[in-house]
């Protein structure tokens, strides 16, 4: 289904709201949820023996990208990684002791920061520690991915990562325009980037994702079109086109960006329109929430089969996997709960050194949360909600339970964002770019008076 770009409706619905990498969102996490709660949830999860996902946060970077809202440690001292990795190794052992050994790890993701900041021997040691403590799924059943900064790889890195079991890479690019790169302090050549893609394809990786951002300083429709042309010449299997959220009150580094250099809302909308048309014209499928993939990519196939899911790393192909987060600030999802590790390195070290886990806060979902989570996931991943599926799963009458929400959706149906029929809610081609708005209807916690402070703009 091709996206129908409607600039007037996008402008009408351009408000502030969550990206729904979780429901409830991290705003609801509380320090009342602690290690004992986490252990109880994991114990119940073990009884179901569903597959596992592991996320590792590697926070180190050599330089500061001004747009970046991730938790990071800027340093040129390689030795800074050693004490952090010592705690990571300890946390691996501690987490694995709580997991039923019959549960296989089918997904693994290294994020950052810059995971390839680590030396090759450190990466190899880390994968070895994971393999010793967790049961890894057979190679053909794995999705092991890593975020790559093309400026921080060695000639040996990409082949080594493949040998270690990684089969997908995600490259940060953002923009190739020199003026834009200078404004956000990320100077990265086309040659550096393409060398990584070529090395990955030579090694045998299943797919490559490229991240771009629209809304950065000095961007225009023409300049971003040139970047797209360059990227498409390599035809990556996946593309993520993110909307830059300028929130300097929450992200200190963004204060280094001159606000007068940012494109106007009208220019951002025009860049988005051009991007959607260009990628669809090139044969990419819009998966939802900024993500595009080729028709034969596993993400596209997962959406068609109903297996697509959304989590803190974006879209993934394996539904019903619990997620264990390892490292400072990592977020996990276990059974009916979310948990997050300590955000500061010192606090994370103290927790691990004390023999504990590093759980700082979290949230246990109520039955209502679970119902709404499934509705929002269905909208974000399958672009439809089948009433009978939710009703049978939870023993409710969908229309009775969501009578207020269905009245709210009626206005969106008038605007042709959704179609409401006796059996399902279906997102239309016009509504594809407004999935966040449609999902927000089912969010029981959303406070419009606080949204601007807590969340980014939808467009």
Protein Blocks (a to p, Z undefined) as FASTA:
>chain_A
ZZdddfklmmmmmccddehlaccdfklpcfkbcfklmmmmmmmmmmnopacddddddfbd
fbdcfklcbdcdddfbfklmmmmmmmmmmmmmmmmmmpcfkbccfbdcddedjfklpcfk
lmmmmmmmmmmmpccddfklcccdddddfklccfklmmmmmmnopabdcddfkpacfklm
mmnopacdfklmmmmmmmmmmnopabdcddddehiehiafklmmmmmmmmmmnopabdcd
ddddddfklmmmlmmpcfklpccfklmmmmmmmmmmmmmmnopacfbghiacdfkbmklm
mmmnopaccdfkopafbehiacddedehiacdehjaccdddfbfklmmmmmmnopafbfb
dcdddfklmmmmmmmmmmmmnopacfklmmmmnopafklmmmmmmmmmmmmmmnomaccd
fkbccddfklmmmmmmmmmmmmmkbcfklmmmmmccfZZ
